[in-house]
Structure formats: structure tokens, C-alpha cells
């Protein structure tokens, strides 16, 4: 028994396990964005991750566990983006660069909406009220980051500006998706950039 344990716990086995878990998490984020929670099955996520369906349960016991994994992916992606933006010297430039990145994703937004926003809206309709709060925390991270940028600019009402900024993104993503028009992201992104330039 000890020999089997050592073999199954070898670094290579752990690495392969971590890789499968990571692939499943990334696949969950993508498939849930494209299909929504209700239409997505564990088999859909397993297929997208190229992992046998039976193996999924070793890493994630339920679909809700995969939803949490997707939210973790959104959190990690947001941290990666904001960490990169924080290397820019000017807070206004950080905000404008983020808007430009959103506009670059206009085709995806027109087809599927905002990954975190659509997930939060769908989860909010569930009775348990747990996962929707977790999704809200990811959006809260973005609001908090934006607030720090407005504070760094020395602007009064930084918290309100941050809400306006994130609400504008969510709104243009929603409209672009609802009307299947990616150019809404382009025009509203330009308006959001102009608003940022107007703040003094």
C-alpha cells in the first residue's frame, strides 16, 4: 500500500493532476461564458478540457464546484490584467488602456456578453444566493481597482466614478450582446474614454 501511495503521489502524477484541474477550470470559464450555467453539463466542460468525464469528479464533485472554479479563473484573469495595467505610470492611462482592451473583445461581447457579468446575472436568479455573491466579489474587485485609479488621480468622488466606469462597461457589453452589435462597444468605449479625459 505504501508503494502504491508513493507512486500515485509522485511529482509527475501531481503535476498531471494539477494540469487536468487547471484545464477543467479554464474550460469551465469558457463553456459557462458561451452556454450559461443551466445549459452547460459536466460532460460539456470535460469535452472542452479534453478530460474523460469520469475523471472530472476526482477534481470537482458538482457542477457548482466547476462554477466556483470558473469564478476563480475570472479572478485570476482580472488580477493578471490589473497587475499589468498597474505597471503603467499614469492612472488615467491605466483606465483608458482597460477600455481599449474591452473594445478589442467586442466580437466576443456581442456574442456572449461580459464573462463575469453574465455569469453573475444568471447566478442571481438561483434560490441559494451563494454563488451569485461570489460572482459579485469578482466585479467588486474591478470596482475597487478602478476606485484606486480615480483616487490616484486626486479626483473627488472616486467611489462614484468607479461605479460609473464599471457600469458603463457592463452596460455596453449587455447592449452589444442583446443587439448583436459589436460596434456598440466601439462607440461606447470611445465615449467612456472621452469621459475619462474630461475628468479634472
C-alpha positions in Angstrom: 0.0 0.0 0.0 2.8 2.4 0.9 4.5 1.7 -2.5 1.2 2.5 -4.4 0.8 5.7 -2.4 4.3 6.8 -3.3 3.8 6.1 -7.0 0.4 7.9 -7.2 1.8 10.8 -5.1 4.9 11.2 -7.3 5.7 14.8 -8.5 4.8 13.8 -12.1 1.4 12.5 -11.1 0.7 15.6 -9.0 1.7 17.8 -12.0 -0.5 15.9 -14.3 -3.4 16.2 -11.8 -2.8 19.9 -11.4 -2.7 20.3 -15.2 -6.1 18.5 -15.5 -7.6 20.6 -12.8 -6.3 23.7 -14.4 -7.6 22.7 -17.8 -11.0 21.9 -16.3 -11.1 25.3 -14.6 -10.2 27.1 -17.8 -12.8 25.1 -19.8 -15.5 25.8 -17.2 -14.9 29.5 -17.5 -15.1 29.4 -21.3 -18.0 27.0 -21.7 -20.1 28.7 -19.0 -19.5 32.0 -20.7 -20.6 30.6 -24.0 -23.5 28.5 -22.9 -24.5 29.7 -19.4 -24.8 27.6 -16.3 -28.2 26.0 -17.0 -27.3 24.8 -20.5 -23.8 23.5 -19.6 -23.2 19.9 -18.4 -20.2 18.5 -16.7 -19.7 16.5 -19.9 -19.5 19.7 -22.0 -16.7 21.0 -19.7 -14.9 17.7 -19.7 -15.0 17.6 -23.5 -13.7 21.2 -23.8 -10.9 20.3 -21.4 -10.1 17.1 -23.2 -10.5 15.2 -19.9 -12.6 12.0 -19.6 -15.9 12.7 -18.0 -15.3 10.2 -15.2 -12.1 12.0 -14.3 -13.9 15.3 -13.6 -15.4 14.0 -10.4 -11.9 13.4 -8.9 -11.3 17.2 -9.1 -14.8 18.6 -8.9 -17.7 16.9 -7.2 -20.5 19.0 -8.6 -21.3 21.5 -11.4 -21.3 24.2 -8.7 -17.7 23.3 -7.9 -16.9 23.9 -11.6 -18.8 27.3 -11.4 -16.6 28.2 -8.5 -13.5 27.1 -10.5 -14.7 29.4 -13.3 -15.1 32.3 -10.9 -11.5 31.6 -9.7 -10.4 31.8 -13.3 -12.2 35.2 -13.7 -10.5 36.4 -10.6 -7.1 35.2 -11.7 -7.6 36.8 -15.2 -8.7 40.1 -13.6 -5.7 40.1 -11.3 -3.4 39.4 -14.3 -4.9 42.3 -16.2 -4.9 44.8 -13.4 -1.3 43.8 -12.4 -0.2 44.6 -15.9 -2.1 47.9 -16.0 -0.6 48.9 -12.7 2.8 48.9 -14.4 1.7 51.9 -16.4 2.8 55.1 -14.7 -0.4 57.2 -15.1 -3.8 56.1 -13.5 -5.8 57.7 -16.3 -3.8 55.8 -18.9 -4.5 52.5 -16.9 -8.2 53.1 -17.1 -8.1 54.1 -20.8 -6.0 51.0 -21.7 -8.5 48.8 -19.9 -11.3 50.4 -22.0 -9.3 49.7 -25.2 -8.9 46.1 -24.1 -12.6 45.8 -23.6 -13.3 47.2 -27.1 -10.8 44.7 -28.6 -13.1 42.0 -27.2 -16.2 43.5 -28.9 -16.9 40.4 -31.1 -16.9 38.2 -28.0 -19.0 40.6 -26.1 -21.5 40.9 -28.9 -21.9 37.1 -29.0 -21.7 36.2 -25.3 -21.7 39.4 -23.1 -19.3 40.0 -20.3 -17.9 36.8 -18.9 -18.4 37.7 -15.2 -21.4 40.0 -15.6 -23.5 37.4 -17.5 -22.5 34.7 -15.0 -23.4 37.0 -12.0 -26.8 37.8 -13.6 -27.6 34.2 -14.2 -26.5 33.0 -10.8 -28.6 35.8 -9.1 -31.7 34.0 -10.3 -30.9 30.9 -8.3 -32.5 30.5 -4.9 -29.4 29.6 -2.9 -27.8 33.0 -3.1 -24.3 31.8 -2.6 -22.6 31.6 -5.9 -24.1 34.9 -7.1 -22.3 36.7 -4.2 -19.1 35.0 -5.2 -19.6 36.3 -8.7 -20.3 39.7 -7.3 -17.0 39.7 -5.5 -15.1 39.4 -8.8 -17.0 42.5 -10.0 -16.3 44.2 -6.7 -12.6 43.6 -7.3 -12.8 45.6 -10.6 -14.8 48.4 -8.9 -12.2 48.6 -6.1 -9.3 48.7 -8.6 -11.0 51.4 -10.6 -11.6 53.4 -7.4 -7.9 53.3 -6.6 -7.1 54.8 -10.0 -9.6 57.6 -9.6 -8.1 58.3 -6.1 -4.6 58.3 -7.5 -5.8 61.0 -9.9 -6.8 63.0 -6.9 -10.5 63.2 -8.1 -13.3 63.8 -5.6 -16.0 61.1 -5.7 -13.6 58.3 -6.6 -16.0 55.6 -5.5 -18.8 57.1 -7.6 -16.5 57.4 -10.6 -15.5 53.7 -10.2 -19.2 52.6 -10.2 -19.9 54.8 -13.3 -16.9 53.3 -15.1 -17.7 49.7 -14.4 -21.5 50.3 -15.0 -20.6 51.7 -18.4 -18.6 48.6 -19.3 -21.4 46.3 -18.1 -24.0 48.4 -20.0 -22.2 48.4 -23.3 -21.4 44.7 -23.0 -25.1 44.0 -22.3 -26.4 46.1 -25.2 -23.8 44.8 -27.6 -24.8 41.3 -26.7 -28.6 42.0 -26.7 -28.5 43.8 -30.1 -25.7 41.5 -31.5 -23.8 44.7 -32.5 -20.1 44.8 -31.6 -19.8 48.4 -32.8 -21.8 49.4 -29.7 -18.6 48.5 -27.8 -16.6 50.7 -30.2 -18.8 53.8 -29.9 -19.4 53.5 -26.1 -15.8 52.7 -25.5 -14.9 56.0 -27.3 -17.5 57.8 -25.1 -16.1 56.3 -22.0 -12.5 57.3 -23.0 -13.7 60.9 -23.7 -15.4 60.9 -20.2 -12.1 59.8 -18.6 -10.2 62.6 -20.4 -12.8 65.2 -19.3 -12.3 64.5 -15.6 -10.2 67.0 -13.8 
